[in-house]
Amino acid sequence: MPSANAGTTPAAVSADPVQVLYRKITWKLIPFLCFCYLASYLDRINIGFAKLQMLGDLQFSETAFGLGAGLFFVGYIIFEVPSNLALEKVGAKIWIARIMITWGLLSACTMLVTTPTQFYIVRFLLGAAEAGFLPGVLYYLTTWFPTHRRGRIIALFMIGMPLSSVIGGPLSGWIMGAFDNTAGLRGWQWLFIIEAIPSVLLGILTFWALPNSHHTAKWLNDEEKALLEHELRQDDAEGKNSKHSFRDGFFNLKVWMLGGIDFSILLSAYAMAFWMPTFIRNAGVADNFHIGVLTALPSAAALIGMLMIGASSDRHRERRWHIIVPFLIGAAAMAGTTFYSHNVFATVLLFAIASAAIIGAVPVFFSLPATFLKGRAAATGFALACSLANIAGLVSNSLMGIAIDVTGSGSGALWFFASCLLLSSLLVIALPAKLVNR
């Protein structure tokens, strides 16, 4: 006798409407946002490649370069919270588009600088323009994905960061060589012009590609919107913090603890992002394109680390040790590079290990704030954590520049960054497990 389910295909039986929904949302949002983050990070760090030519052309010291690179983060910090609150008021689509277009135009303006003062001003304005993008996108994702799905989703979004170096390293080296002295401009000037174009174009596309919320997403039907609303409400109930004010976010000790943890991550991450080309050149590589290719290898390792650590964290619903263990590995690798600064193979290998561990833990870290902050407090909390942490950009670049000018080596700065990673592991342990491991 035929079974009553004989006409039902295996796909129909196994299809989970929730999984189908989130797969659809992921494909609609994450690739585009990932490319936006790629463009953002490339415009932020390409100064490290331009440095290989522009310091000689403009007669800047290492200290002047480090200060200029770091002043980006002063503008970023000052305008972080206002920018993120503006995003909540005017909507993600308009505000993210504004951020991307203005930072692209200002990045291109870097090709005009001729003095340290001009360099400082442009870098400050670039930071102010980009402020709010990362915490804004992270907050935006909390309106689509419940807590237990965010580790993997944030990892997918944030692969734009290492991917920018995987692509941008060889690309930057090639541009500086291929376009050098074209139309009377040096290669580093062409670098800023060409790499600013994707940011402006993606900013314009944001008006069509990004809905302000799931309520206005034309590619979700009413049934899918209702299912998503149910999932998000259930997640809010599990968090037990359905109502928080601006004051709750500002005075929450855990927010500042998160900022301290991210500070230590970014000390090392920005040292590698801005100074990796210099480390590789000092190890004995002269050609800019070859430097770009070798710079891409640690970034590729970071990409793999992000995906593996984020997936493992979601699978086990565990956050704490997925941050602590990478911190310990990364600190050891960062310190280890100081013993092999003139060995190209060892330098690249140890920075690859450090990148995979430290940057690999970033998506797990960024899934934490929304586990105990909701609504306006979530937006404020994200912005505060990122603002505090991004002081690391000024500290990291300034210390590295001073260390190289004074001692001829960045070893002292690298040891300091490794020590901060060890200390921040204690802050991770201090976070309540019932909030972290969700």
DOTOR-201478 format. One line per 2 residues: number of its first residue (from 1); their letters; for each residue x, y, z of C-alpha. Coordinates in steps of 0.1 Angstrom, whole numbers. Example, Ala and Ser with C-alpha at 12.3 -4.5 7.8 and 13.67 -1.06 7.14 Angstrom:
BEGIN
1	as	123/-45/78; 137/-11/71
//
This chain:
BEGIN
1	mp	0/0/0; 15/34/-9
3	sa	26/56/19; 7/87/26
5	na	40/106/23; 50/89/-10
7	gt	46/121/-30; 67/142/-6
9	tp	103/148/-17; 132/146/7
11	aa	139/183/2; 103/192/12
13	vs	106/170/44; 140/184/54
15	ad	135/220/45; 134/241/77
17	pv	116/274/71; 138/292/96
19	qv	170/279/79; 156/288/45
21	ly	147/323/58; 182/330/72
23	rk	199/316/42; 179/341/21
25	it	187/370/44; 224/361/45
27	wk	227/360/7; 208/393/3
29	li	228/413/29; 262/398/37
31	pf	280/398/4; 272/434/-3
33	lc	281/445/33; 313/425/31
35	fc	324/443/-1; 316/476/17
37	yl	338/467/46; 365/456/22
39	as	365/490/6; 364/507/40
41	yl	393/489/54; 413/492/22
43	dr	409/530/22; 419/530/59
45	in	451/510/56; 465/516/21
47	ig	485/544/37; 508/516/49
49	fa	517/508/12; 518/544/1
51	kl	544/549/29; 570/529/10
53	qm	572/558/-16; 556/589/0
55	lg	580/591/30; 609/595/6
57	dl	591/619/-17; 577/641/11
59	qf	606/637/36; 583/626/64
61	se	598/609/95; 585/576/108
63	ta	571/595/138; 552/619/115
65	fg	538/590/95; 527/572/127
67	lg	510/603/141; 493/610/108
69	ag	481/573/105; 469/575/141
71	lf	450/608/137; 425/590/115
73	fv	413/574/147; 409/607/166
75	gy	383/618/140; 368/583/141
77	ii	365/584/179; 350/619/182
79	fe	323/612/156; 316/576/164
81	vp	286/579/188; 269/608/170
83	sn	272/589/137; 258/557/151
85	la	228/575/166; 222/593/133
87	le	221/559/116; 194/549/140
89	kv	174/580/133; 177/584/95
91	ga	180/547/86; 208/524/76
93	ki	205/529/39; 209/567/38
95	wi	235/569/65; 258/541/54
97	ar	257/555/18; 267/589/32
99	im	296/574/51; 309/555/21
101	it	307/583/-4; 324/609/18
103	wg	352/586/30; 359/576/-6
105	ll	363/612/-17; 385/622/13
107	sa	407/591/7; 413/603/-28
109	ct	423/637/-15; 453/622/3
111	ml	471/623/-30; 472/661/-27
113	vt	492/663/6; 527/678/6
115	tp	533/687/42; 529/668/75
117	tq	502/693/86; 481/686/54
119	fy	486/649/60; 473/652/96
121	iv	442/671/85; 432/647/57
123	rf	437/617/80; 416/633/107
125	ll	388/641/83; 389/606/68
127	ga	384/592/102; 355/615/109
129	ae	339/605/76; 342/568/82
131	ag	330/570/119; 300/549/126
133	fl	303/525/97; 314/493/116
135	pg	293/497/147; 264/509/126
137	vl	265/477/104; 269/455/135
139	yy	239/472/151; 220/468/118
141	lt	227/431/118; 212/427/152
143	tw	179/437/137; 181/407/114
145	fp	199/379/132; 193/365/167
147	th	222/362/191; 232/325/185
149	rr	235/332/147; 256/363/149
151	gr	291/348/154; 290/332/120
153	ii	272/361/103; 296/387/117
155	al	325/365/107; 311/364/71
157	fm	307/402/71; 341/409/86
159	ig	361/387/62; 361/420/43
161	mp	388/431/66; 415/405/59
163	ls	402/401/23; 410/438/18
165	sv	446/430/25; 446/398/5
167	ig	434/417/-25; 447/451/-16
169	gp	483/441/-9; 492/428/-44
171	ls	469/454/-60; 486/483/-41
173	gw	521/471/-49; 511/468/-86
175	im	495/502/-88; 525/519/-73
177	ga	548/503/-98; 526/503/-129
179	fd	513/539/-126; 544/555/-112
181	nt	551/589/-130; 520/585/-151
183	ag	505/619/-159; 531/635/-136
185	lr	519/617/-105; 538/592/-83
187	gw	526/557/-77; 514/564/-42
189	qw	492/592/-55; 476/569/-81
191	lf	470/544/-52; 447/568/-34
193	ii	428/578/-65; 422/543/-78
195	ea	414/526/-45; 388/553/-36
197	ip	366/546/-66; 350/513/-52
199	sv	339/531/-20; 321/559/-39
201	ll	304/534/-62; 293/511/-34
203	gi	280/541/-15; 258/550/-44
205	lt	246/513/-48; 236/512/-11
207	fw	205/532/-19; 192/502/-39
209	al	209/473/-22; 201/478/15
211	pn	167/480/31; 164/500/63
213	sh	149/471/81; 132/437/75
215	ht	98/456/76; 107/474/43
217	ak	125/445/26; 107/439/-7
219	wl	124/405/-11; 106/391/21
221	nd	70/382/19; 46/387/48
223	ee	50/352/61; 88/355/62
225	ka	86/388/79; 63/374/106
227	ll	87/344/111; 117/367/114
229	eh	98/389/139; 90/359/160
231	el	127/348/160; 139/382/171
233	rq	113/386/198; 122/352/212
235	dd	159/362/213; 150/394/231
237	ae	131/374/257; 161/351/263
239	gk	183/382/268; 161/394/297
241	ns	169/430/288; 141/442/266
243	kh	144/478/277; 175/499/280
245	sf	181/536/278; 210/557/264
247	rd	222/560/301; 222/522/305
249	gf	246/518/276; 268/547/286
251	fn	272/537/323; 273/499/318
253	lk	306/486/331; 305/456/307
255	vw	306/480/278; 338/496/290
257	ml	352/461/296; 344/452/260
259	gg	361/484/249; 392/474/268
261	id	393/440/252; 388/454/217
263	fs	416/480/225; 441/452/229
265	il	429/434/197; 433/466/177
267	ls	467/475/190; 480/444/174
269	ay	457/444/144; 465/480/134
271	am	502/474/139; 500/446/114
273	af	477/464/90; 497/497/88
275	wm	532/485/93; 533/450/77
277	pt	547/464/44; 575/481/64
279	fi	583/449/84; 585/429/52
281	rn	607/455/35; 630/456/65
283	ag	632/418/64; 649/421/30
285	va	622/425/3; 627/455/-20
287	dn	601/452/-48; 567/468/-39
289	fh	547/441/-57; 565/413/-39
291	ig	559/431/-6; 522/433/-15
293	vl	520/396/-22; 538/386/10
295	ta	515/410/30; 485/391/16
297	lp	496/358/32; 490/368/69
299	sa	457/384/58; 447/351/41
301	aa	455/333/74; 433/359/92
303	li	404/351/68; 406/314/76
305	gm	409/321/113; 377/343/113
307	lm	356/316/96; 369/287/117
309	ig	367/305/151; 333/321/143
311	as	318/288/132; 332/269/162
313	sd	319/295/186; 284/293/172
315	rh	284/255/171; 294/252/207
317	re	275/284/218; 307/294/236
319	rr	324/328/234; 348/331/262
321	wh	375/305/254; 371/313/217
323	ii	386/347/225; 411/338/253
325	vp	429/309/234; 434/330/202
327	fl	447/359/224; 473/337/240
329	ig	484/323/206; 485/357/190
331	aa	505/373/219; 531/345/216
333	am	534/350/178; 536/388/180
335	ag	564/386/206; 581/359/185
337	tt	584/382/154; 609/404/173
339	fy	635/375/173; 633/371/135
341	sh	629/406/121; 655/400/93
343	nv	642/366/83; 614/370/56
345	fa	600/334/60; 598/336/98
347	tv	584/371/98; 556/362/74
349	ll	549/329/92; 547/344/127
351	fa	525/373/115; 503/348/98
353	ia	498/329/130; 492/362/149
355	sa	467/374/123; 447/341/123
357	ai	445/341/161; 439/378/169
359	ig	418/389/140; 401/355/139
361	av	386/363/174; 372/396/163
363	pv	338/383/150; 333/364/183
365	ff	341/395/202; 317/417/182
367	sl	288/392/189; 291/400/226
369	pa	276/436/231; 241/427/218
371	tf	239/397/242; 232/421/271
373	lk	222/454/254; 191/460/233
375	gr	175/489/213; 191/523/218
377	aa	215/510/244; 227/485/218
379	at	236/512/194; 252/533/221
381	gf	270/503/235; 285/493/201
383	al	296/528/194; 312/532/229
385	ac	330/499/227; 343/508/192
387	sl	352/544/202; 372/533/232
389	an	389/506/213; 399/528/184
391	ia	421/549/206; 444/519/199
393	gl	448/531/163; 464/563/176
395	vs	485/546/203; 496/517/180
397	ns	508/539/151; 524/566/172
399	lm	543/541/194; 555/522/163
401	gi	567/553/146; 585/566/177
403	ai	600/532/184; 615/529/148
405	dv	628/564/149; 644/561/183
407	tg	656/525/183; 656/515/147
409	sg	632/487/154; 595/482/163
411	sg	603/453/188; 595/473/219
413	al	561/483/206; 553/447/196
415	wf	561/434/231; 538/460/245
417	fa	510/449/222; 515/413/231
419	sc	514/421/269; 480/440/264
421	ll	466/408/248; 475/388/278
423	ls	460/414/302; 428/416/282
425	sl	423/378/286; 415/386/322
427	lv	388/410/312; 372/382/291
429	ia	372/359/321; 355/386/341
431	lp	325/388/318; 295/368/331
433	ak	293/334/314; 255/334/313
435	lv	256/365/291; 287/357/271
437	nr	279/321/261; 246/324/243
//
